[in-house]
Amino acid sequence: MALLITEKCINCDMCDPECPNDAITFGAEIYEIDPDKCTECVGHYEKPTCQSVCPITNCIIIDPERRETNDELLEKFVTLQGLA
């Protein structure tokens, strides 16, 4: 399950520096999350830091198009970190 930043985003820049996978970048109008890099912080933290620091309720949600199990997210983490 990659996360998705919705149109509620106010471009406050709180989420970008908190992402341990560098999955968040500024898009055409709002911040965006690269689903290939997003592990929902599995392997790093207990919960997604971007959601924790976002001042807007329900701005960062689970992407309904990119559902992944915790095992898949952990596998992605291992690959991104070069641990495999």
N, C-alpha and C positions, 0 to 999 in steps of 0.2 A: 504494500500500500504506500505509494508515494503520496506526499502531501500536495495540496494545491492552494495557491493564494487566490482568493476571490476578488471580485471587483470592489469589495469593501475597503481594500488596501488604500491607505493614505500616504504611502511612500515615506514612512517615518524613519526607515533605515535601521530599525531595531533588530530585525531578523537576520539580515545578511551577515553581519560579523559574528553572529552566534552559531551559524551552521558549521559543524565540524567537517562536513564533506564538501564544502564550497559548492553546494547545490543551488544556492539562491543568487540570482543576478537581477539587475534592473532590466526589465523588458521595454517594450515600446511605450507602455503607459504606466504599468505597475511592476512590482517585483514578481519574479517568476521562479518556480522551482523545477530544476532538471530532474525528471523522474528516474533517470538512469543513475543519478548520484544520491538521491534521497533514500535514506534507510530509516527514516523516522527516528533517527538518533540511536537505533539499535546498535549495540556494540560500543556506544559512547556514553549514553545517559539513559535514565529510566523512562523519560518521556521527551518528546520533541521540544528542543529549546526554542525553536522559532515560535511555537504556539505559546510557550511560557512567557516570552517577552513581548509578544504582540499586544498592543493596547486595545485592539478592536476585537470584540467578541465574535467568534465564528468567522474570522477572516481567513484563517488557515485551516483547511479541512482535509479529510481523507479524500483523495482523488477517486471518484467512483469508477473511473476508467482504468485505474491502475491498482487493483487489489492484490496484495502479496501477503503471504503468511509470515510469521515471525522468523521461521527457518529460512525463508527466501530472503528476508531483509538481512538476516545475519550472514548469509552466504554472500550477498551483495557487499556488506561491510568488509568481509574478509577479502574479497576481490579488490575493492577500492583501496584497501590498506596495504595491498601487496603481501598478504599473509598466506596466500594459497600457493 
